[in-house]
Amino acid sequence: MSVSPTMVRFHSQHADLYGLIETIQTLLRGFTADSPAAPLREAFHQLSAKLRLHLALEDDALYPRLVRHSDARLRDRAQQFQAEMSGLRETYETFLRDWLHSGRFAQDRSGFALAVSAVFTPLTARLRREDAELYPLVDQAA
């Protein structure tokens, strides 16, 4: 199955997000009291910029178009995803405010690692489910 031209951008963004998540997880594994915070902050800055753009494109453009699609299976799946995954943007922004912007991550590194996991688990689940369940339907309908 080929990827529709419209979806190339979304597939590419997912690949970028997976890569940044892995970079952050690698940095966290070696993040000690003596570790400089700058590389971790920079990785989160890059992730945040890409994630905000991606979620905005999906939530504000792609999903609204899909829930009006003539293919009932695609329309229903898009509505299901939209309902199940709402709030991800707000959760991420709250995480950034509570941990990164406040500087709290440097004082409570184990708590920060748990908070990262709590944010990355649903995020990667969303990306994987879209890759496996939604994007192929979009490509088929193109």
Rosetta constraint file for C-alpha pairs under 8 A:
AtomPair CA 1 CA 139 HARMONIC 7.80 0.50
AtomPair CA 1 CA 140 HARMONIC 7.70 0.50
AtomPair CA 2 CA 139 HARMONIC 7.05 0.50
AtomPair CA 3 CA 7 HARMONIC 6.35 0.50
AtomPair CA 3 CA 8 HARMONIC 6.42 0.50
AtomPair CA 3 CA 139 HARMONIC 5.53 0.50
AtomPair CA 4 CA 8 HARMONIC 6.50 0.50
AtomPair CA 4 CA 138 HARMONIC 7.91 0.50
AtomPair CA 4 CA 139 HARMONIC 5.28 0.50
AtomPair CA 4 CA 142 HARMONIC 6.20 0.50
AtomPair CA 5 CA 9 HARMONIC 7.84 0.50
AtomPair CA 6 CA 10 HARMONIC 7.89 0.50
AtomPair CA 7 CA 11 HARMONIC 6.22 0.50
AtomPair CA 7 CA 135 HARMONIC 7.50 0.50
AtomPair CA 7 CA 138 HARMONIC 7.83 0.50
AtomPair CA 7 CA 139 HARMONIC 7.25 0.50
AtomPair CA 8 CA 12 HARMONIC 6.11 0.50
AtomPair CA 9 CA 13 HARMONIC 6.08 0.50
AtomPair CA 10 CA 14 HARMONIC 6.22 0.50
AtomPair CA 10 CA 54 HARMONIC 7.44 0.50
AtomPair CA 11 CA 15 HARMONIC 6.41 0.50
AtomPair CA 11 CA 131 HARMONIC 7.67 0.50
AtomPair CA 12 CA 16 HARMONIC 6.31 0.50
AtomPair CA 13 CA 17 HARMONIC 6.13 0.50
AtomPair CA 13 CA 50 HARMONIC 7.42 0.50
AtomPair CA 13 CA 54 HARMONIC 6.70 0.50
AtomPair CA 14 CA 18 HARMONIC 6.11 0.50
AtomPair CA 14 CA 127 HARMONIC 6.59 0.50
AtomPair CA 15 CA 19 HARMONIC 6.24 0.50
AtomPair CA 16 CA 20 HARMONIC 6.28 0.50
AtomPair CA 16 CA 50 HARMONIC 7.86 0.50
AtomPair CA 17 CA 21 HARMONIC 6.08 0.50
AtomPair CA 17 CA 47 HARMONIC 6.60 0.50
AtomPair CA 17 CA 50 HARMONIC 7.07 0.50
AtomPair CA 17 CA 51 HARMONIC 6.99 0.50
AtomPair CA 18 CA 22 HARMONIC 6.21 0.50
AtomPair CA 18 CA 124 HARMONIC 7.60 0.50
AtomPair CA 19 CA 23 HARMONIC 6.20 0.50
AtomPair CA 20 CA 24 HARMONIC 6.19 0.50
AtomPair CA 20 CA 43 HARMONIC 6.79 0.50
AtomPair CA 20 CA 46 HARMONIC 7.56 0.50
AtomPair CA 20 CA 47 HARMONIC 5.92 0.50
AtomPair CA 21 CA 25 HARMONIC 6.16 0.50
AtomPair CA 21 CA 47 HARMONIC 7.39 0.50
AtomPair CA 21 CA 120 HARMONIC 7.56 0.50
AtomPair CA 22 CA 26 HARMONIC 6.09 0.50
AtomPair CA 23 CA 27 HARMONIC 6.22 0.50
AtomPair CA 23 CA 43 HARMONIC 7.20 0.50
AtomPair CA 24 CA 28 HARMONIC 6.07 0.50
AtomPair CA 24 CA 40 HARMONIC 6.60 0.50
AtomPair CA 24 CA 43 HARMONIC 6.24 0.50
AtomPair CA 24 CA 44 HARMONIC 7.28 0.50
AtomPair CA 25 CA 29 HARMONIC 6.30 0.50
AtomPair CA 26 CA 30 HARMONIC 6.90 0.50
AtomPair CA 27 CA 31 HARMONIC 6.02 0.50
AtomPair CA 27 CA 39 HARMONIC 7.82 0.50
AtomPair CA 27 CA 40 HARMONIC 6.53 0.50
AtomPair CA 28 CA 40 HARMONIC 7.80 0.50
AtomPair CA 28 CA 113 HARMONIC 7.02 0.50
AtomPair CA 30 CA 35 HARMONIC 7.80 0.50
AtomPair CA 31 CA 35 HARMONIC 5.57 0.50
AtomPair CA 31 CA 109 HARMONIC 7.79 0.50
AtomPair CA 32 CA 109 HARMONIC 7.66 0.50
AtomPair CA 33 CA 106 HARMONIC 7.62 0.50
AtomPair CA 33 CA 109 HARMONIC 7.97 0.50
AtomPair CA 37 CA 41 HARMONIC 6.12 0.50
AtomPair CA 37 CA 106 HARMONIC 7.44 0.50
AtomPair CA 38 CA 42 HARMONIC 6.01 0.50
AtomPair CA 39 CA 43 HARMONIC 6.15 0.50
AtomPair CA 40 CA 44 HARMONIC 6.23 0.50
AtomPair CA 41 CA 45 HARMONIC 6.05 0.50
AtomPair CA 41 CA 100 HARMONIC 7.40 0.50
AtomPair CA 42 CA 46 HARMONIC 6.23 0.50
AtomPair CA 43 CA 47 HARMONIC 6.15 0.50
AtomPair CA 44 CA 48 HARMONIC 5.83 0.50
AtomPair CA 45 CA 49 HARMONIC 6.25 0.50
AtomPair CA 46 CA 50 HARMONIC 6.32 0.50
AtomPair CA 47 CA 51 HARMONIC 5.78 0.50
AtomPair CA 48 CA 52 HARMONIC 5.86 0.50
AtomPair CA 49 CA 53 HARMONIC 6.37 0.50
AtomPair CA 50 CA 54 HARMONIC 6.06 0.50
AtomPair CA 51 CA 55 HARMONIC 5.94 0.50
AtomPair CA 52 CA 56 HARMONIC 5.99 0.50
AtomPair CA 52 CA 89 HARMONIC 7.49 0.50
AtomPair CA 53 CA 57 HARMONIC 6.14 0.50
AtomPair CA 54 CA 58 HARMONIC 6.15 0.50
AtomPair CA 55 CA 59 HARMONIC 5.60 0.50
AtomPair CA 55 CA 60 HARMONIC 7.79 0.50
AtomPair CA 55 CA 89 HARMONIC 7.08 0.50
AtomPair CA 56 CA 60 HARMONIC 5.34 0.50
AtomPair CA 56 CA 61 HARMONIC 7.36 0.50
AtomPair CA 57 CA 61 HARMONIC 5.20 0.50
AtomPair CA 57 CA 62 HARMONIC 6.25 0.50
AtomPair CA 58 CA 62 HARMONIC 4.55 0.50
AtomPair CA 58 CA 63 HARMONIC 5.67 0.50
AtomPair CA 59 CA 63 HARMONIC 5.50 0.50
AtomPair CA 59 CA 64 HARMONIC 7.15 0.50
AtomPair CA 59 CA 82 HARMONIC 7.78 0.50
AtomPair CA 60 CA 64 HARMONIC 6.52 0.50
AtomPair CA 61 CA 65 HARMONIC 6.33 0.50
AtomPair CA 62 CA 66 HARMONIC 6.17 0.50
AtomPair CA 63 CA 67 HARMONIC 6.12 0.50
AtomPair CA 63 CA 78 HARMONIC 6.29 0.50
AtomPair CA 63 CA 79 HARMONIC 7.79 0.50
AtomPair CA 63 CA 82 HARMONIC 7.02 0.50
AtomPair CA 64 CA 68 HARMONIC 6.75 0.50
AtomPair CA 65 CA 69 HARMONIC 6.45 0.50
AtomPair CA 66 CA 74 HARMONIC 6.87 0.50
AtomPair CA 66 CA 75 HARMONIC 5.56 0.50
AtomPair CA 66 CA 78 HARMONIC 6.03 0.50
AtomPair CA 67 CA 74 HARMONIC 7.69 0.50
AtomPair CA 67 CA 75 HARMONIC 4.55 0.50
AtomPair CA 67 CA 76 HARMONIC 7.05 0.50
AtomPair CA 67 CA 78 HARMONIC 5.77 0.50
AtomPair CA 67 CA 79 HARMONIC 5.81 0.50
AtomPair CA 68 CA 75 HARMONIC 6.39 0.50
AtomPair CA 69 CA 74 HARMONIC 7.05 0.50
AtomPair CA 69 CA 75 HARMONIC 5.53 0.50
AtomPair CA 70 CA 75 HARMONIC 7.26 0.50
AtomPair CA 71 CA 75 HARMONIC 6.07 0.50
AtomPair CA 71 CA 141 HARMONIC 7.28 0.50
AtomPair CA 72 CA 76 HARMONIC 5.89 0.50
AtomPair CA 73 CA 77 HARMONIC 6.14 0.50
AtomPair CA 74 CA 78 HARMONIC 6.05 0.50
AtomPair CA 74 CA 134 HARMONIC 7.42 0.50
AtomPair CA 74 CA 137 HARMONIC 5.99 0.50
AtomPair CA 74 CA 138 HARMONIC 6.89 0.50
AtomPair CA 74 CA 141 HARMONIC 7.93 0.50
AtomPair CA 75 CA 79 HARMONIC 6.22 0.50
AtomPair CA 76 CA 80 HARMONIC 6.15 0.50
AtomPair CA 77 CA 81 HARMONIC 6.14 0.50
AtomPair CA 77 CA 134 HARMONIC 6.78 0.50
AtomPair CA 78 CA 82 HARMONIC 5.99 0.50
AtomPair CA 78 CA 134 HARMONIC 7.03 0.50
AtomPair CA 79 CA 83 HARMONIC 6.17 0.50
AtomPair CA 80 CA 84 HARMONIC 6.10 0.50
AtomPair CA 81 CA 85 HARMONIC 5.82 0.50
AtomPair CA 82 CA 86 HARMONIC 5.90 0.50
AtomPair CA 85 CA 126 HARMONIC 7.15 0.50
AtomPair CA 87 CA 91 HARMONIC 6.13 0.50
AtomPair CA 88 CA 92 HARMONIC 6.18 0.50
AtomPair CA 88 CA 122 HARMONIC 7.88 0.50
AtomPair CA 88 CA 123 HARMONIC 7.26 0.50
AtomPair CA 89 CA 93 HARMONIC 6.25 0.50
AtomPair CA 90 CA 94 HARMONIC 6.07 0.50
AtomPair CA 91 CA 95 HARMONIC 6.20 0.50
AtomPair CA 91 CA 119 HARMONIC 7.28 0.50
AtomPair CA 92 CA 96 HARMONIC 6.27 0.50
AtomPair CA 92 CA 119 HARMONIC 6.52 0.50
AtomPair CA 93 CA 97 HARMONIC 6.21 0.50
AtomPair CA 94 CA 98 HARMONIC 5.99 0.50
AtomPair CA 95 CA 99 HARMONIC 5.86 0.50
AtomPair CA 95 CA 100 HARMONIC 7.51 0.50
AtomPair CA 95 CA 115 HARMONIC 7.40 0.50
AtomPair CA 95 CA 119 HARMONIC 7.47 0.50
AtomPair CA 96 CA 100 HARMONIC 4.96 0.50
AtomPair CA 96 CA 101 HARMONIC 5.99 0.50
AtomPair CA 97 CA 101 HARMONIC 4.98 0.50
AtomPair CA 97 CA 102 HARMONIC 6.18 0.50
AtomPair CA 98 CA 102 HARMONIC 5.87 0.50
AtomPair CA 98 CA 104 HARMONIC 7.17 0.50
AtomPair CA 99 CA 103 HARMONIC 6.07 0.50
AtomPair CA 99 CA 104 HARMONIC 5.01 0.50
AtomPair CA 99 CA 105 HARMONIC 5.14 0.50
AtomPair CA 99 CA 112 HARMONIC 6.87 0.50
AtomPair CA 100 CA 104 HARMONIC 6.59 0.50
AtomPair CA 100 CA 105 HARMONIC 6.04 0.50
AtomPair CA 103 CA 107 HARMONIC 7.55 0.50
AtomPair CA 104 CA 108 HARMONIC 6.29 0.50
AtomPair CA 104 CA 112 HARMONIC 7.91 0.50
AtomPair CA 105 CA 109 HARMONIC 5.55 0.50
AtomPair CA 105 CA 111 HARMONIC 7.68 0.50
AtomPair CA 105 CA 112 HARMONIC 5.27 0.50
AtomPair CA 108 CA 112 HARMONIC 6.01 0.50
AtomPair CA 109 CA 113 HARMONIC 6.15 0.50
AtomPair CA 110 CA 114 HARMONIC 6.42 0.50
AtomPair CA 111 CA 115 HARMONIC 6.17 0.50
AtomPair CA 112 CA 116 HARMONIC 6.07 0.50
AtomPair CA 113 CA 117 HARMONIC 6.28 0.50
AtomPair CA 114 CA 118 HARMONIC 6.20 0.50
AtomPair CA 115 CA 119 HARMONIC 6.36 0.50
AtomPair CA 116 CA 120 HARMONIC 5.91 0.50
AtomPair CA 117 CA 121 HARMONIC 5.74 0.50
AtomPair CA 118 CA 122 HARMONIC 7.25 0.50
AtomPair CA 119 CA 123 HARMONIC 6.38 0.50
AtomPair CA 120 CA 124 HARMONIC 5.83 0.50
AtomPair CA 121 CA 125 HARMONIC 6.08 0.50
AtomPair CA 122 CA 126 HARMONIC 6.06 0.50
AtomPair CA 123 CA 127 HARMONIC 6.34 0.50
AtomPair CA 124 CA 128 HARMONIC 6.01 0.50
AtomPair CA 125 CA 129 HARMONIC 6.00 0.50
AtomPair CA 126 CA 130 HARMONIC 6.05 0.50
AtomPair CA 127 CA 131 HARMONIC 6.14 0.50
AtomPair CA 128 CA 132 HARMONIC 6.06 0.50
AtomPair CA 129 CA 133 HARMONIC 5.48 0.50
AtomPair CA 129 CA 134 HARMONIC 7.00 0.50
AtomPair CA 130 CA 134 HARMONIC 4.69 0.50
AtomPair CA 130 CA 135 HARMONIC 5.66 0.50
AtomPair CA 131 CA 135 HARMONIC 5.41 0.50
AtomPair CA 131 CA 136 HARMONIC 7.09 0.50
AtomPair CA 132 CA 136 HARMONIC 6.75 0.50
AtomPair CA 133 CA 137 HARMONIC 6.98 0.50
AtomPair CA 134 CA 138 HARMONIC 6.45 0.50
AtomPair CA 135 CA 139 HARMONIC 6.14 0.50
AtomPair CA 136 CA 140 HARMONIC 6.10 0.50
AtomPair CA 137 CA 141 HARMONIC 6.12 0.50
AtomPair CA 138 CA 142 HARMONIC 6.24 0.50
